[in-house]
Amino acid sequence: MTGAAPRQMRVRRAGEQVVSSPDGISSAPFQVEMLLESSRDGENTAIRAMLEPGTKTHWHAHPRGQLLYVLSGCGLVQRQDGPILSVSEGDSVWFAAGERHWHGASPDKPFSYISIQAAEKGRSVDWFEPVEPQS
């Protein structure tokens, strides 16, 4: 992700920017559609993510926070030292700046969401270790 957000209207057609998630950020690869990219401080990045059942991100944090808006399916979200919560279509989740968390699909349903986060010092996310299986 480099550069600034577009300075004028731009239309991206559905599916034009779908790629596989980068290695090392989740328990299994998932599909990511880039909606808006920027590495300029304060500007937003936005993605649509589509996870298969059981897929979850590693622990991570966003320097300026993150908003998730659930499009479909059933997801799980957890902040460090907090309970695992279930989210579904139409729910939104705010993770505060620097708050370690993960999110993923429930074991038996896919999960699709929009993620919006602002850049700080050229980055919008810091990745950490995988989530340990729940007992």
Beta strands, then each sheet from edge to edge (+ up, - down):
strand 1: 18-20
strand 2: 31-36
strand 3: 44-51
strand 4: 60-61
strand 5: 66-79
strand 6: 85-88
strand 7: 92-95
strand 8: 101-105
strand 9: 111-118
strand 10: 126-127
sheet 1: 1+ 2- 3+ 9- 5+ 6-
sheet 2: 1+ 2- 3+ 9- 5+ 7-
sheet 3: 1+ 2- 3+ 9- 5+ 8-
sheet 4: 4+ 10-
end
